[in-house]
Amino acid sequence: MSDTYERAQEPAEAERLDVASALREEARRLDAADPLGGHRAKFALDEETVYLDGNSLGALPAHVPARMADVIGREWGELRIRSWDESGWWTAPERIGDRIAPLVGAAAGQIVAGDSTSVNVFKAVVAAARLAGEAGEGRDEILVDASTFPTDGYIAESAARMTGHRIVPLDPADIPAAAGDRTALALVNHVDYRTGRLHDLPGTTAALHAAGALAVWDLCHSAGALPVGLDAHGVDLAVGCTYKYLNGGPGSPAYLYVAERHQDRFDSPLPGWTSHADPFGMTPGYRPADGAVRGRVGTPDILSMLALEAALDVWDGVAIDAVRAKSLALTDFFLECVRAYAPEGRVTPITPEAHAERGSQVALACADAPTVMPELIKRGVVGDLRRPDILRFGFTPLYVGFADAEQAARVLADVLAGTPSD
């Protein structure tokens, strides 16, 4: 943890204060010293709500509505078809991909924005299976994170049927040892969407490569929350959404990463006209474009694409290492507050304590979760529920502060204790 977020050690003062007062004072001190604290003003947030659901839908960057008014009123309303060239609509998928790239540790030219995460998972898994097939016969299995977000599993199963592979579901920790000469690829979530557990991307990728297989990573719950290092760790393909920690808006375009070394052999199962080497030639035969453009399919969804591009402005000048330092400090502090406030035995953290194994959310097992979360939301603390018994709280360092964490834990304790709201 960085020095900025080191906890104050004042035992004499702490003894004079009750626990709640001490934690509130600590929250104020940490917020005052927070180098990212000023970024909250860049978002459309009210002071009455503690918003801890940015791991499902990021908050609206405050400048995006004005940008979209210009896109709709001038670019679409006045320029109309000319905007494909004059306003840069046509090149938006690659341009936005290059803006996402530094947030996931990738050089320019390897990410294209567009389509949904599900569609990009399909492209990545099928393309990886085809790449693995070039190495010879016998690689007929696809290892899949057994705890994956359901859609990833559904897509992988469909891709396996289409390509003649079989699915092998495994705990992510078991994938490195399970990879062998029959493994074509593994599809793994970087952070578990339910528990917040951070999986070992460098070690798993290296083990897959040692076995002659490819690594495909889902970054939905890590991009914008912690360093990923796609290039540094030799990841082959990756996908991710942009509406969580990247704040792109509901249903905003996802993205596909194809490592440069694979791009000339990337064989997309969805060869659309916009990924053609000569898209306006309208020829019947498909000839793929060079580079990440091969990941494109159809006409870009310009309104949501440009909203995403504007939203990414909040990342200008922000170092992802600083985001990670604050994320760990926030989740540490929230867990401390929960331990201090919550009635004993009512909630159990299932997010790992170890920093090396924690994403940017805290998940609490709670038998009464289906009734607790609606009451929390009613009282102004917005997290979410994963049935049957998990309370999830996402900590988005650009706009969540330590006072938010303390307040959320205190309100949670009140709900658990049955204390009436004010």
Number of C-alpha atoms within 10 A of each C-alpha: 13 12 7 14 18 10 13 9 8 9 9 8 10 14 10 10 13 10 14 15 12 16 21 18 16 18 22 16 16 24 19 13 12 16 15 18 18 12 16 18 12 17 19 13 16 8 8 9 15 22 25 26 21 26 26 20 19 23 27 19 24 16 16 22 14 11 16 17 12 13 20 15 13 14 19 18 12 12 15 14 13 13 17 16 10 12 17 11 20 16 14 21 26 23 18 21 24 19 21 25 22 18 23 23 17 24 17 17 19 24 30 31 32 29 24 18 24 19 18 27 27 23 24 30 32 25 23 28 26 18 19 20 16 10 12 8 9 13 21 19 22 27 24 24 23 17 18 23 16 10 12 24 21 14 19 26 20 16 24 20 12 10 16 10 21 17 18 16 18 17 13 23 13 12 22 20 11 16 23 18 14 17 24 28 29 31 28 31 30 26 26 25 22 21 23 25 26 23 19 17 23 15 13 23 25 18 20 23 19 14 18 18 29 27 25 26 25 25 22 28 28 27 25 26 30 25 18 22 17 25 16 11 15 17 25 24 27 27 28 26 28 29 24 27 27 27 27 28 21 16 15 25 26 24 30 28 28 28 22 20 12 17 20 13 17 25 20 22 16 18 18 17 21 20 24 22 15 14 15 9 9 10 11 6 7 15 15 23 18 15 22 26 23 26 34 27 19 13 13 19 15 18 14 18 23 22 23 25 19 20 26 19 15 18 16 8 7 14 14 20 14 19 21 21 18 31 27 26 22 28 24 16 22 24 21 15 22 23 16 16 20 20 14 12 7 14 23 17 17 16 24 16 15 11 16 12 14 22 28 30 29 27 27 23 19 20 15 15 22 17 14 19 23 16 18 22 15 12 18 17 25 21 23 23 19 16 10 12 18 25 27 27 27 28 30 28 27 26 22 23 24 27 22 23 27 26 20 26 23 19 21 24 23 17 19 22 13 10 11 7 11 4
